[in-house]
Amino acid sequence: MLQHTPREMAERSALQVNPAKTCQPIGALYAALGIERCLPHSHGSQGCCSYHRSHLTRHYREPVMASTSSFTEGASVFGGAPNLRQALKTIFDVYHPDVVAVHTTCLSETIGDDIPSIVKKAEEEGIIPPGKIVVHANTPSYVGSHVTGFANMVRGMVDYFAAPEEAKTNRINVIPGYVEPPDMREIRRMVADAGLTAIVFPDTSGVLDAPQVGAFRMYPKGGTSVGELRRTGESRLTLALGAFASEPAAQLLETQCGVPFKTLDCPLGVRATDRFVETLLEAGGTATEVLEEDRGRLLDLMCDMQQHLYGRRVALWGDPDPVIALAEFVTDLGMIPKVVITGTPGKRFERRVKGILKKTAPEAVVRANADLFFLHQVIKNDPVDLLIGNTYGKYIARAEDLPLVRFGWPILDRVGHTLFPTVGYRGGLHLLVRIVNTLLERKDRDDPDERLELVL
């Protein structure tokens, strides 16, 4: 597929080839699914919503529910207010959600639709039933990435639900970031193991990894309840797990409700998870035997497999928060990151990754707002032993005959990513097993007969 990618590199400022990101609305849609009994709504053309639903469905292999304002040429010229009011009427009459989370698209942003004013008029007209809630986030596709859209929708949750309370409870908030449902479940488990009570939002566990029960459920059991979201302003601390996806909501919660926050890396790998656990302990938690044993198992496997990992050159790409933590984890494994990119804009990513790699891989190519064409060219000039990233890297893997560990979003051609965590010590164990087994499978494939060993 990519046999003709040239080795010679040229700077590009107005063109991306095979982007390492997608647009804001898809991230906002995913975040909205983390609210209990919430129907995401795309205020734009039908095609936008169809693409976002299908892409999420292919990744999660679950039916992703969302509605759309279905813009026509007329709505594009005269505004989408009538479409949104009619959509809300149909949604509440037919689908009965407790919350509708509206996100904008390129088209509605370009024509300048004022969503709060449209929603207010819908309330005055009785279109929104008593007790039902409509929230919104502005998510123009031509700015940022799907991670930006996720962050904007989570910030919208704080804006609409959180109320300031002078009397704070002993509870904490945890904003997990753009991670998978099993990751959100694992974060909740770790907080509970530490003896703390937390509101985790958004929480897609139980929604996009729902069990098969033999009947269709429009709103699977799961998601952060409206009551919990309203109580986030009463918490004494917020942990934002990721500067890109989680920090904007935590900042607004501090400004709006006086809840202090602390930004941590996505708790992936040993050191990032250690920092998360240490923060839980500082917040009043306790170090349990379960957490200590989980950490010990991960360290044990790292030691046992060191001979297969040390010095291996690796290329990483994906969403900024998980990739930052992944870069730190692979260096702890003795591997050498040669190129680390994200499609999301932000110099903060480059500063953080370069800081992590300054002693172990100072020559690594690190770039935000990059694409996979750039990644492929870097690999052609400085070959690696392993690729770690999403499904779109499989073409590079085929072209360069390299092993690929699928990581992040989206993964469209394998299963398991929606069932097993990547964060925490247990998640690190799952990820490390995949990395090691991929390298061992490649060794078996490439070894001549006289070197094909039974025990590795």
N, C-alpha and C positions, 0 to 999 in steps of 0.2 A: 504493500500500500504506500509506503513512504520511502521506497528505494532511491528516489531522486532528490531527497533533501540534501542541499549542498552543504559542504563542509565550511565554505567561506561565509563568514557572518557579516551582516550589515545592520546598522542601527535602524530601527523602525519606530516612528512616533505615531503614525496614523493608521496602522494596519496590524491586526492580530490574526494569526493563523492557528487554528485549533486551540481556542482559548481554554485556559485552565479554570474557568468559572462559568456561571450562567447568570441570569438576571435577577434583580431584587425580588420580584413578586413570588418566585418559587420558594425563596427562603421565608418570606412573610407567610405564605400558605402553610409551610411546614410548622412554623412557630404557632400559628393559630390552632392547628390540630392538637397542640398541647394544652388547650383549655377544654375542660369538661363540657360536653354537649355543645360544642361550637361548630358552626358551619363557616368556613372561609368563603369570602366572596371577592371575585376579581372584577374590579370596575374598569372594564375595557371590552375589547372584542372577544367573541367566543373562541377564536383560535388561540389567544393567549392562555385562557383557562384550560383549554383542551390539552395544550402542550404541557403545561405545568402539572396537571393531573396525571397525564400519561407517563411523564418522566418520573414522578414520585412513585406511581404505581409499579413501574418497571423495577425501580430500586428496592421497594419494600415488599413487592409481590402481595400487596393488599389493595383493596379498592379505596382510592382516595377521593373523598367527597368534597366538592366545592361547587359554588354557583357563580354565575357571571351576569353582568349587565348587558351582554350581547349587543355591543355598539353596531350600528349601521352607519351608512354614509351620513344620514341625517343627524344622528347623535354626534358624529365627529364634527359637524359644522355648527349645530345649534346647542351642543352641550348634552351631557349624559344624565342630567337630573331626573327627567321623566323615566328613563330606563332604570335608574337605581331605585326610585320610589316604587315602581311596578315590581321590580325584583324583590324588594323587601316584603311587599304585600304577599307575593307568591310564596316566598320562603316561609314566612310565619304561618300562612294558611295551610301549606302542604307538608312542610318538613319539620316544623315545631322545634327549632333549636332554642337553647337558652341564650346563646350569644351568636351574633353575626359579626365576623371580623373582616372588615372591608380593607382591601389593599388596592392601590391605584396601579396603573400601567403606563407605558409610554404615552399612549393616546390620551388618556384622561388627564395626565399631568401636563401634556403639551397644550391642550385646550383650556386648562386651568380650572377644572371642576373643584368647587369648594365643598368637600365632603361633609364637614361639620354643619354647614348651613343646610345642605340637602337633608341630612339626617334629622336636624331640628325641625324642618318643615314636615318630614314624615311623621315625627312624633306628634306635632300639632294636628295633623290630619288623622291621627288615630291608626296609622299604618303599623306602627310598632306597638304590640300589645303591652299592657302593664306588666312590669316585672321582667320584661325582655330587654336585652342590651345590644346596642350596636357600637362597636369600636372601630377605629380606623388607623391606618398608617400610610404615609406617603412613601411610595416605593417606585420611583421612576427607573426604568430599566437601563437608561443611558448613564447612570451614575453608580459607582460601586460594583457590587456583585450580589449573589444570593446570600452571602453572609451579611452584607449591609442590610438587605431586606429583612432577614431574620432579626437583626439587632433593632431595626426600626419598629417591627411589630411587637417585640418584647418591651421596648420602651413605651409603645402605645398602651400595653397592658398596665404599666405603672401609671401612666397619665390618666387613664380612665378609671382604674379600680382603686389604687392605693390612696388611703386617706390618712392625714397626719394624726397622730395620737401622742399626747405628752407622756402618758404612762406606757412604758415599754414592757413587753413580756420577756420571758427568758428564751424565746424562740429566735432562730436565725433564718435568714433567707439564703437560698442557694440558686444562682442562675447558672445552669449547666453549660450553656452555649450550644452551638450547632453540632450536636453529637447524636448518636443513634439511640433508639428507645432502650436497648439493653444497657447503654452507658448511663442514661438517666436513672434507670432502676438500680444500677450498681452504686451510683453516687448516693441515692437515698439509703441504700443498705449500709454503706460505709458511715454515713452520718448517724444512722441509728445504732450501729455497732459501737460508735464512740459515745453513745449515751445522750445524744442531743436530739432535740425536736426541731425540724426544719420544714419550711415551705419551699419546695422545689418547683420553679416555674421558668418556662413552660415544661410540661412533662408528657412526652408522647408515648411513654411506655404503657402498654395495654391498649393503645389506640392503633398503632401501626405494627404491632406484633401480637395482635389479638389471637386467641386460640380459636380453633374451628369448633363451633357449637351446633352446627347443623341448621342454623337459621341466620338470615341477614340481620345485622344490627346497623342502623344508620349511624348511631353514635356508640361505638364500643366502650366498654367500661375502662376508664382511664382519663388522664388529663387532670390538670390543676383546677379545683373547683373555684367558682366565683367567690364563695365565702373566703377561701384561702387567699385569693388575690386581693380581696378587700383588706385582709388582715396583715398584708406585707408591711404596711406603714407602722404596725405595732411592734415589729421585730427589733431586736437590739443591734443586729449586725447583718450585713449582706456580703456574701462571698460571690464575686463575679469570676467565673472560671473561664477566662479568655478575654483579652483586651478588646478584640474586634467584635465578637458576638454578644458579650455579656456586659461590658463596662458601661455603655450608654444608658442602659436601664438602671444600673446601680447608681450612676451619677444622678439621674433624675429622682430616684427614690431618696437619695440623701438631700437633694435640694427641696423636694416637695414635702417630705415627711420627716426629715431629720434623722434618717437611719444611716449611720456610717457604713462605709463599704471598704472592702479590701479586694484588689484585683490579683488573681493568681493565674498561673499558666493552667491550661487544660491538664488535669491530673493523669497524664499518660506516661508510663515508664516509672522508674524508681525514684529519681530525685523530685520530679514534679509531683508525684503522689505523696512523697515524704513531706513536701511543703504543704500540701493540702491537709494531711493528717496533723502536722504540727499546728496548723492554724485552727483546726478543730479542737485540739488540746488547749490551745491558748484561749479558745472561746468557752472553755469549761468542760470539754469532753475528756474521756479517759482512754488510755491506750489498752485495748483489749487483746486477749490471747488470739482471737480470730484474726485481727489485723496483723499482729506480729507473725503469725504462722503464714498468712498470705504473702507477706513480704519475704519471709524466709524461703518459701517455695520458689518465688521468682528469682531470688538471688542464687539459689541452688542450681536452677537450670542455666542461668547465665554463666556460672562457673563451670558446669559440666560441659557446656557447648562452646567454650571460649575458643578452642582450637579451630572450630569451623567458622567463627565470626571475625577473629582478629585480622585487621588489615584489609578486610573486604571493602571495596569502593562502592558507594551507593548513591543513587539519585532519588531525590524526594520531591513530591509536589502534592498540592491539595489546598484545603482551607487553611488560613493562616494560624489559627489557634492550635489545632491538632498538629500541624506540621512543625511549629516551634518546639512543642514538647517531644515530637518524634525525633527531631534533629538531636536533641539532648539525649534521648534514649539510645539511639544507635551509636553515639559516641561512647556512652557507658558500656555498650556491648563490644567496644574495641573496633568498630567499623569507622570508615572514613567517608563522610559526606563530601561528594565532589560538586554537586549542584543541588540547590534547594530553592524552589520557586513556589509562588502562589499567584493565582490570577486576580486576587483582591488587591486593590491599590492600598498603599500605606507604607511610608518609610519606617514606621515603627517595627514592621516585620523584619526589614533588613537589619536594623540596629540590634534587635533582640537575637536574631539567628547568628549574626556575626559575633556578637558578644559570647554566645555559647561556644562557637567554633574557633575562637581566636587562638586557643592553645593547641587544639587537636587537629584542626583543618583550616588554618588561616588562609589558604589559597582557594577555598571553596567559592564557587560562583553563587551568589545569593541575590535574588531579585523578586520584588513584588510587581504586581500588574504585568506579569510575564505570561507567555503562552507555551504550548507544548512543542511548537516548531523551534522556538529558541532552545528549549530543553534538549531537543533532539540534536540540534547543531552543537551544543556544548558537549554532549556525549560523543559525537563523532570526533571531536577534537581532543577529548580527554576521556577515554573509555572507562566504563564502570563494570562492576560484577553483578549488580542487582538493582532493579527498579522497585520503588515502593510508591504507589499512588493509585489513582482510580482507573476505571475500565478503559478510559481513552488512551492510556499508555500502552495498551496491548498491541497497537500498530507499531509503535517504536520497538517494543519487545520482539515482534516478528521481524522487523526490518534489520535489527542489530543482533538478533539471536541471543537475547538476554532473558534471564528469569525475571518474573514479575510477581510481587506480592501485592494483592489488591487491598487498598486501604483508603478510607475516606468516602467521599461522595462525588459522583454516583458510582455504584457497582451494579452493572446491568447483566452480567454474564456468569455470576457465581452466586452461591447461597451461603448463609451463615452469618453474614455481617449484621443482620437484623435480629439475630438470636443470641450472640455472644458479645460481651463487652470488650472494648478496647481500653477503657480508662481503668484506673485503679490498679492494684497489684494483680488481681485476677485477670483484668483485661490485658495487662502487660504480659502475663503468662500466655494468654491466647495468641497475642500478636507475635511473641517470641517463638512460639511453637510453629507458627506459619512461616516465619522468616527462616528458621533453621531447617524445617522440612523442605522448603523450596530450594535451599542451597544443596541439601543432601540429594534431593531428586535430580538436580542438575549434575551433581558429581557422578551419580550412578549412570546417568545418560551419557556423559562425556568420557568416562574412564574406559581405557582399553580393557580387554578381557583379563589380562594379567594383574590389573589393579582393581578389579571389581570385588569389593570386600563384602562379606556377610555382615560384619559388625562395624559400624561407623561411630 
